[in-house]
Amino acid sequence: MRWNPQNQTEQVAGLFGVNGLLRTVRAPEFAGMAFHEVLAKSALNRVPPASSMPFTWTVNPYRGCSHACVYCFARSTHRYLDLDSGEDFDRQVIVKINTPEVLAAEVSKPKWTRELVALGTNTDPYQRAEGRYRLMPGIISALAEHGTPMSILTKGTLLRRDLPQLARAAEDVPVEISMSIAVHDDELQQALEPGTPTTSARLATVRAAADLGFEVTVFLMPVLPKLTDSFEHLDAALSAIREAGASRVVYGALHLRPGAREWFFSWLEREHPELLPRYRRMYARSPYASKEYRSWLAARINPLIDRYGLRGSGDDDYPKTARTARRPNSAGHVQAPAVELQPPLQRALF
């Protein structure tokens, strides 16, 4: 990948309140995109104690995401930077270039308790920029070398680059790998997630991880009403996921927070205007699908999950709450149940 600092880089003194900004980089390989390189003061983000998340710490080396998923809940976070939650979120990516070094310093402190650190809970750590910046190998090393369990959730097939390193890390600490594969129709997938790898490429990545001994979880979410919730679509999806070697599936219906809601509705108006009135009714009072719809979806998908053996060992023993959503198995990997993720866990992950 060619980056020309003389012709393609503009020096910037300040940008919409972002502290530590070094420069903004544009390159022909990423037409229309800008990468704002910043120095982060911290890498670990503590999840509020009142949260019901199944993890206490997260690391997010990027803000904004070139995957450009029209439903992404994290879109609203760009507004804090005086950027919009639509095209700016897709094209203006903040890169915390010193994340591995800062993280290593934080987890080496005596007070660090080696709690699970989740990656990919906000924007994807294996989006296209990672091919240039290579932040994840240093992040993985920092966690593994200091005895810290980690989980990775991604749509990016660049994960395959780091699978050997993750396999070595898993010899010392619990490592969970999860792949998000929501849409199993190629045309619809490219319309909804135009910057992501294809579904087949992601399934191949699941297979590569499974072949190294990882018990891979697939996030079949969001399930979109009248777009991806037909019996045929779900059956084909779960069959392909099982064929790829995944161990379990988690699923959840679409939710639309402010920022994502407006962007998704504009996409829906262009691509499927016949569904717009239905969606406006469904999400008129809440960002979440109704309990009735979620119950209907559960009745449709759970028998299929059981048919394909994607519930995961021990899943039926878990209460369907976020705090019990993950626990180490006998191999040291962290498991997630093949059940619907309820709010606010959905919000934390997608």
N, C-alpha and C positions, 0 to 999 in steps of 0.2 A: 504494500500500500504506500503510495507516494504522498508525502505531506511536504509542501514547499513553504517554509516559514517566511521566506522573503516575499513571495507573491500571493500566498493564500492565507496569511496570518495578519490580523490587524491588532495592534496593541491597544488595549482598552484600560482606561484608568478606573472606571467605575461602571457598574451595570445594575440598573434597577434594584439597588440596595443589596446586591450580593457582596458579602465581605470576602476578602481574600482573592478576588479575581486577578488572575495573571494575564490572560489573553483570551481572545476569541479566535477560533480556528475554523476555517472553511476550506473544503477540499473538493476537487472535481469528483472524487469517488463517492461523495455524499452530496449530490446536487441538492441545493435548496436548504441544506442543514447548516447549523452553526453549533459548535461545541465550545462552551464557555468553561475554561479550565480554572479551577479555584483550589485554594489551599484550605482544607477543613481543619478546624480546631479540635474536633472530636469525631470519632467514627461510630462508636456505640451509641445507639438510641434506646433509652429505657422506655418500655411500654408502661403507661400509667398503671399504678397498682389496682385501680378500680376496674381496669379492663378485664374481660373474660378471655383474653387471648391465651393460647397454649404455649406462649413463650414470653420471656421477660425482656429480651434484648433483640434488636435488629441492627443490620448494617445495610446502608443504601448508598453505594458508590456513585450512583447517577440520579439526577432529577430530570424528569421528562423522559420520553421513550420513543425511539424510532419505530417500534412495532406498530404504533398508530392505531391501536385497537379502538374502535369507535365507542365502545362501552366502558373503557377503562375508568375505574373509580378514582384513580389518582390524579385525573385531569385538574381537579379543583385546586390542587396544591400549587400549580403554576401561578395562580392568581396572587399568591403571597409575594411573588417576584414582579408584580405588575406586568405579567405576561398573560395571554389569554389561554383558556383551557382547550382550545381547538387546535389550530395549526401550530401555534407556538409550542404547545406541549409535544407535538410530534416532531418539531423541527429545531427547537431551541433546547439543547440538552446541557445540563450542568454536569461537569465531570470533576469529581473530587479526587484529583490526581495523586494526593498523598495518603489516600485511605489506608493502604497496607501498612505504611510506616506508623501512622497514628494509631491504628488498631493494635499493632504489635506492642506499642508502648502501653496502651491501656490494659491489655490482657496480661501483661507481664507484671503488673503491680501486685503486691502481696494481698491486697484486699479483694482482688478479683476472685469470684466464687465459682467460676467455670460453669455457669449456667448456659443452656442452649442458646445459640445465636442463630436467628433466622435471616436468610437472605432471599430477596425476591418478594417480599411482602408489600412493597410499594411499587417501584419500577424495576424492570427486569435487569439483573446483573449481567446477563448474557445477550443484551441487545447489541446491535451492530458495532457500536463504538468500542465495545470490549475487545474486538479484534485488533484495534489500534492501541488501546491504552493498557490492555493486559493487567487489569487490577485484580482480577479474581485469583490468579495463582498466589500472589502475595497475601491476599486475604485468607485463603485456605491454609497457607503455611503458618500465618500468625495464629490462627485458631488451633490448628492441630498441634503445633509445637508448644502450646501452653494449655494443653489438655481440655480444650473447649469443644463440646459437641456442636454440630452445625446442621442446619437444614437448608436446602436450596430448592427454590421453586422457580421454574423458568419456562419460557416458550422457545428459548434459543438453542439451536443445535450446536452452537459453539461450545456448549457444555462438553461435547465429545473430546475437545482438546484437553480438558482437565480431568477426564475420567481416570487415567492412570494415577495422577496425583491424589485424587479423591479416594481411590482404592487403597493407596498407601496410608492415607490419613485415617481411613476406617479401621486400620489395624490397631490404632491407638485411641480413637475417640468415636462415639456414635456419629454416623453420617447418614442423613436422609436425603434422598434425591426424589424430587417430584417434577413431573412434566405436565404443563397445562396444554390440553388438547380439547378444545371446546367444540369445534366445528368439523364435521366429517363429510363435507361437501366442498369440493375444491373451489368452485366458483363463488360460493357464499363465503368460504373462509378468506379468500383474497379480497372480497369486498368489505368484510368486517374487520379484518386484521391485515391490512395491505403491506405492512412492513415485516411480517413474521415469516419464518420458514414454512414450507408446506406441511400439511398434516402427515404425509408419508415420510418426510424427512424427520419429523418429530418422533414418529413411531419407530423409525430406524434408530434414533438416539435412545429411546427406551430400551430397545433390544440390545444396544451396545452396553448400556449400563447394567441390564439384567445379566448379560453374559459375563460381566465382571463380578457378579455375586450380589449386586444391590437389589433390594426388594423395592422396586420403583412404584411409587404412587402416581396415578394419573388423575389430574383435576379435570373432570368433565363439567366445566363451568366457565361462564354462565350458560345455563340452558335457556334459550330464548323462545318465548311463547310463539307458536305458529311458524317458527323458523327452524328450530332444531329439536322440537319436543315430540315429533311423530314417533310412533313405535318403530317404523322402518329405520329412521335415522339413529335412534338410540340403540337399536339392535345391531345395526352395522357398526356403530362406534364401539360398542362393548366387545363385539367379536374381534375387531381389529386390535383393540387394546390388549385383549387376552392373547391374541396371536403374537403380539410384539413382546410378550413376556412380562407385562406388568403384574404386580402382585395384588393391587387393590385400586379401587376408584373412590374418589369423593366427588360429590356433585352438588350443585346449587342453582336455583333459579336466578335469572337476571335481576340485579338491583341497580338503580339509577340515582346516584347522588347528584346534587347541583353541580353543574359543570359537565359531567358526563351525560346527564339527562338532556340538556340542550343540544349537545353535539350528536348524541345518538338519535334524537328526534329529527334533526336536520338530515341525517343520513337516511333515516327511515322514510322521510318525506320524498327523498330523491329515488330511493331504491325500491321501497315497498309502500307506496302511499295508501294502499288499501288497508294496511295494518295500523296506520297512524291513529285513527280514532280509538281502536281497541287498546292500544298502548297508553294513550292519554287517559282513558278510563281506568286502566289497571294501576297506573302510577300517579293518579291524581292526588292522593292524600298521603302517600308514603313512598320512600325510595325502594321499598321491598315488595316483592310479589305477595299477593294475599295468602293467608293461611289455607284458603280453599284451593288455590292453584298449587301450592306446595304439597298439599295432601294428595291432590290428583297426580302430580308428578311423581311423588313417592310410590304411589300405587302402581304406576306404569313402569318405573325404572328399577325398583328394588327386586322384583322377580327376575329381571334380566341380569342384574348384578349377581344374584345367586346362581342363575343358570351358567354364567361364565366363570364362576368361582373367584369373583373379584371383591369379595367382602373383606378378606384378610383375616388371619387367625386371631381369635380373641375379640373381634369387633363387636359381636353380639353381647359381650359382657360389659361394654362401655355405656354409661349414660350418654345421651346425645348432647353433651355440653362441651364447650370449647376447652375447658381446663383438662378434660380427660380425653381430648382428641388424639393425643400422641403419647406413646410410651415405648421404651426400648424393648426389642424382642430378644430372643436368646442369642442372636448373632450380633447384638449391639446396635442394630439399626433402629431408627425411630419409626413407628408405625402410625398410620392415619387410618381412620375407619372408613369403610365404604358406605357412608351414610350422608344424608344431606347436611351440608354446612349451614348452620343457622346464623342470622344476624346476631351479633356484629362480627362473627368470625369471617363471614364472606367479605365484609368491608375491609378487614385487615389484610386479606390475601389478594383481592381483586378489586 
